[in-house]
């Protein structure tokens, strides 16, 4: 996770295997309970090319990687 805005329920993912930064909405996070992520947390992500304000990619699914 590059950053996460818990109050707004969205954030951004960056990584060497991604084509660019990916916008993430809490509804894309696949986990039990409250859907939130932490900066630096590792995740598996599927995403599509779709403009979301200044973002070029939007997450379809995000799965936290167990530590």
N, C-alpha and C positions, 0 to 999 in steps of 0.2 A: 504494500500500500504506500502510495506516495503521500496522500493526505486523506483525512476523513472528517467531515463536518457532521458530528452526531446530532446537533440541533436541527439540521436540514435533511439528514438522512441520505447524504450522497458524498462521493469522494472520487479520487482518481488513482489509477493503477499505472505503474510504469515497470518496465522490465526489458531485459536484453532480447527476449524472444517475441516481443510485441512489435507491431508495425508503427506504433505511436502510443501516446498516453490514452488510456481508456476511462471513460466516464462510467461510474457505478452508482446505481440507485439501490437503496436498501432492499427493494423488492426482488432484486436479482441474486441476493445472497441466500444460498441454500444452507440453512442451519436451524437448529431448534432454538426457541426462545427469541429474545430480542435480537434483531438483525443489525449488527454493528461490526466494524472492523477497526484495527489499530494500525497506526503508522508503522511501517516496517514488517507487518505481518505478511507471511507468504500465503499466496492463494493460487488456485487453478482457475482460469477464466476462459470462457468462450465469448466472443464478441463479434460484432458486425460493423461494417462501414456505414455510419449514419451520423449526420451532423447533429450535434447537441450543443447549441451556442458555439463556443470556440473549440469544442471537442470534435474530432473526426471519427472516433470509435466509441461505441456504446456496448457495455457488458450485457450479455444475455443471461449467463449464469456465472456465479462466483462461489467457489467452495474453499473455505479456509483449509490450509494444509496443517495437519496435526504437528505439534511441536515435538 
